[in-house]
Every structure is written in structure tokens, then in C-alpha cells.
Amino acid sequence: MNMWPTHRVISASRKEALDGARRHLGRRGAELMAAIDDGRDVTKLASEVNALAMYASKLEDASTWPYSHGMPRTLMFAVLAPLATVITRFLLDAYVR
């Protein structure tokens, strides 16, 4: 099963979201630094910058493949194990006769 087209779509979507988050993070980070320099209250701004940084970090860590690493193993056992059982039974039945 070819997953490259799906991977490309997910990668492009992740890149677009990450670019936006980084752009907002840069702007809000500059505003935060200016507010600190001016001695203004930065509580709300700092929480926004923190939320943007966490969001960007989650996007960076997000997988761009449409399946998890355990899925191929599960698929193998779900498909190949019963198939191997049927083939083994067929061969044993043929051998016994």
C-alpha cells in the first residue's frame, strides 16, 4: 500500500501549521521582550508565548506518516498468522492422506 501521497499531504499541512506558529511566536516573542524592557506586566503575553511554543513543539514532534510504528506488526499478525495457519493445515492434511 503506497503511503507517499498521504505522507506528502500530512507533511505539507504540518509545515504550513508550523510556519504559522513560528511566525506568531516570533511576533509575540518580540512583543514580550519589549514589554519586559518597558517594565510592563507580561503575565498574559508570557502565557501566550508559552502556549505558542508548546504548540510549535507538538507540531515538530508530530508524525507525518499515516500509521504508527506498531501498525505494520499488528497487520502482519492479523493477516499473515492466520494465512500461515491455513497453509500449514493444508500441507498437513495433504501429507497425512
Summary of the structure (lengths in Angstrom):
residues: 97
radius of gyration: 25.9
end to end distance: 38.8
largest distance: 91.9
contacts: 203
relative contact order: 0.10
helix: 84%
strand: 0%
